[in-house]
């Protein structure tokens, strides 16, 4: 990863950032931080992972689901809280969370696509995380880069509206 950052000026100038997701424990956090990642994303709330990222001065979007987990992730120092999985919660959940805690930076992830990304942002989300609906395993396996590109364009457009 360090070599990739060194070889691509976009990662050094802030035009792009290279991160690693689904970091689940302290051992994995140490590995990805030692590899030179520029941000970390977790699927679950692990205070020790947040602490290690804060110590390393590497931004972390920590996964959490309940209001208590979300508040704890923020209090532990997460730069953003990845509300995961958001699929069954809907944009109203984000709005409801922000009513008593407007300082939170929330990134709903899981089930986000071009049809609902804008709704989450209008509800107050700072960002949205889009994975399988953007770049499915089937599209990658088929090498359908045009479909992936179109999914990305549609999602970006939805976020801008």
C-alpha positions, 0 to 999 in steps of 0.5 A: 500500500505504501508503494501504491501511495508513493507511485500515485501523486493523487494519493499524496496531493489529496485528490484521492485517498487510499483506505481499507475497510472492514477492519474488525480488530486491533491486529488488523488495524495495526496491519493496515496502519503499518501498510500505510493506509490513509483512512480506516473503515470498520463494520463494528464499534471497537474502541481499541481500533478507534484509539489506535487510529487516533494515536496514528492520526489516521481518520477512522469511520467506525461502524455502529448501529444503535444510538448508544454505539454511535455515541460511544464511537464518536466519544472514543474519537471516530472522525465519522460514524458509519451507520451500518447496516443502514438498509433497514433503517432509512433516512429517517433514522439519520434525521432522528439521531441528529436531532439530539446529537447534531454534532455527529458526522454520520455515513450510512452504509449498506443498501445505499444506491442512486435511488436513496443516497440523496435522501440520506444526505438530505436527512443530514448524513455527512456522507454515504457509503456505497459498495455492492450497489456500485460495484457488485461482484457480478459486474467485476467478474463480468468485467463490466466496467461501463456498468460500474462507471454508470452506477458511479455516475448515477450515484454521484448525480443523486448526491448532488441533487 
